[in-house]
């Protein structure tokens, strides 16, 4: 019988010496292994556990409820958000009104890269949008996540090294294991019909697509924000407002030949 993975999260009500040792001993007596443990926000602790018998998890839950030093928050099979919380010691924060929107600050770049890498590892179509002001690290994070997920990344449009607007892909670049990166602003301001035809081809591929500035992208395409599986927001600090100032196409390229959204 294979062991099942579980996630335990509890709040520390009375932080007395030996508390963690008592819980660890209890897990040992129930033949439950600890894979990973970390302190979380707000006096909480998270654990990834392995158990061969589900009834032992039920026993654990009933015993923990009798302890006045802790309060059990979660005891369930782990979700991606749970695993990342234990790895990094902090939560991924979701939008209150739209749970598909997740928020990160620049201080959370490691967590963001790990989160996207886990999304990239899944098979099949996934459409991800990423919002953020210029030079906050959007493209670099996508590339780093692709490396972590052992995926090849391809720029359909981008401003990372130079302004890239591709009109076609070569045969080997049509691969469901690739991560296709599209800059919604660059495609909107600098592209021709051949480029939009390529985007339509890429969007039909059963692969990962990441669209920077998705709000601009949906203005020029048949796609809607509701078509995205995830919307990631990356800010320099928590209170930063992500804005898009109106820019005429002829104003997009500045006098020095660079885009106002170049990194």
N, C-alpha and C positions, 0 to 999 in steps of 0.2 A: 504494500500500500504506500503510495507516494505521500510525502509530506505537503501540507498546504500552507501557503504564506498568509500571515495575518498582520494587521496593523493595530497597535494599541497606542492610544494617546490619553494621557491623564493630566489633570491639573493638581499641582501640589498645594494643599491647604495648610498643612503644618510641615515645614521643612526641617524635620529633626534628623540628627545623625543616624545613619544606618538604614534610612528609608529605602534607598535603591537596593541595598543588600537584601532587605526583607523581600522585596518584590522579585529580585533575581532568584532567591532561594525558593520562593513559591513556584516560579516558572520551572525551576529545575525539578522540583518534586512532582510536577505535572508532566514532565518529559517534554517541555516546550523549550525550543532553542531560541536564543536571541541572535538575530543576524546583524542588526545594527541598532544603535541607540544614540539619541542626541537630545540636548535641551532645545526647547522651542520658545516662542514668544509667550509673554504673559504667564510665567511660572508654570509652563507646561513641559512635558517630556514625551517624546515619541519613540516607539520601538517597532522594528520589523521582526516578526516572530515566525518560527516554523513549527508546525504541530502535525503529527501523524494522525491524531484522533480529534475530530471536531468536538466530541463530548468533553474533552479536556479544556477546550476553549470556553465552553459553557460553564464548567466548574470554576475556571479562572474568573470569569465575569461575575459569578455569584459571590465569590470570596472577596474580590476587590470592592464590591459594593458595600461590604461590611466594614471596610477600613475608613476611619474618620480622618486619616491624614491625607487622603487623595480623593479626587472625584473623577471617575472614568468619563472621558469625552467621546471617544470612539473606540470600538473594538469590532473590526470588520476586515474583510479581504481588501488588501491595499489598492487604492487608486493611484494614478500617476502623481497626483498632487500630494498624496501621503508620502510616497517614496522620496520625492524631491524635498519635502519638508524635513525628513530625517537626514538626508544627505547634507543639506545646507543649513539646517537649524533655523529656517524661516519659511513662512508660508508664501505661496503664490496668491496674490490678491486679485479677486475677480470683481467686475463691475456689479454693483448691487442690482441694477435693472437688467443687465444683459450678461448672463453667465458665460457667453462665448468670448467676452472681452476680458483679457487678463492684463494686468498692469505691472510694469517694472520700472525701477530707477537705474541710473548708471551704476550705482553701488551694487546692483543685483545682476550684473552682466554674466557672472558665472552661473547663477541660477537660470537666467534667461537662455543661455547657450545649452545648458543641460536639458531644459524643458523642450526647446525646439528639436534637439537631437533625438529625444525620445519620440517626438511626433514624426520625425523624418524616418525613423526605423520601421514604422508601420508600412504595410504594403497597400498599394492602391491609391486612388485619387484623394488628395487633401489640398484644400485651398486655404491659404493662410495670408492674412493681411497684417501689415506692420505699420503703425503710425509713429511719427516722431519728428522733431525739428531737425534741421540740417546738422550734421557732425555729431549726432548723439550716439552713433555706433550701430545703426540698423543693419547696414549691409555687412559690416565686419562680423556681427553676431550671427547672421545667416550663414556666412561662409564658415565660421568656426563650428557652428552646429552641424554643417554638412560634413566637415572633417571628422567630428566626433561620431557621427552616424555612419561613417565610411561610405558616403555618397559623393558623387561627382556633381559639382555645381556649374551651372551655365547661365551667363548673363544674356537675357534677351534684350533688356535695356537697363542701363546703369550709369552711375557717375563715380564709381569707386576709384578707378585708375584714370580713365578718360571717359568722355561721353560716348556710351555704347548704344547704338540702335541697330539691331540686326534685322536683316530682311529674309534670311533663310538659315537653316541648319544643315550640316552635312549628315550623311547617312548614319554614322555612329553616334550622333548626338540625339537621335530619337530613341530614348531608352527610358523605360519606366523607373529605373533606379536613379535617374538624375533628379536633381533639385533645380527647377527653373526659376530664375529671379527676374522679376519685372519691376521697373520703376515707373509708377503710374504717371508721374509728372513728366519724365523724359519722353515716354511713349506718347503722351498727349501733346506735348509741345513740338517735338522734333521728328515725329514718325510720318511715313507715307503709307499708302494703301498696302504695299507689299509687307510692311512691318505688321500692320493690323491683321493681315491674312496669316502671318506666322503666329501671332498671338492666339488667334482662333484655333490654329492647329495644336499649339502647345496646351491650350486650355482643355482640349479634348483628350489629351494623353492621360492614361491611368497612372499619374505620378504626382509628386509634390510640386506645387506651385506657390511661390511666395511673392506677394505683390506689395511693394512699398508704396505708401500714399494711396491706400485703397479707395478713399473717398473721391479722389480725383479720377482714379481709374474707372469707377462705375459711372461717372458722368459721361464718358466717351464710349462706353460699351453697353452691350445688352445685359451685363451682369449687375446684380444688386448686392448690397452689403449682406443681405440675408443668405446669399449663396456661399459666403465664407464660413469655413468650419471653425476658425479661430480668428479673432482680431487681437493683435498684440500692441500694446501702447508702451513706448519707451520714452522716458523723460529724464532730463538732467537732474531734476529734483521733484519731489512729490507735488508741489504747487504749480509746476510749469504748465502753461496752457498750450496745447498743440493747435496752431492756427495755420491757415493757408491764405496768404494775401493774394488778391486778384492780380494776375500777371498776364499781360497781352503776349501773344506768341512772339512778336518782334522784340519784346523786352526780355525774353527769357535768356538770350545770350548777351552777356555784358560786353563792354568794350574790349576787355582783355581776352575775349574768346572763351571764357569759362562760364559755366552755368552758375546761377545763384544758389543752386542746390549741390554744387560740387563739394566733395570732401577735401 
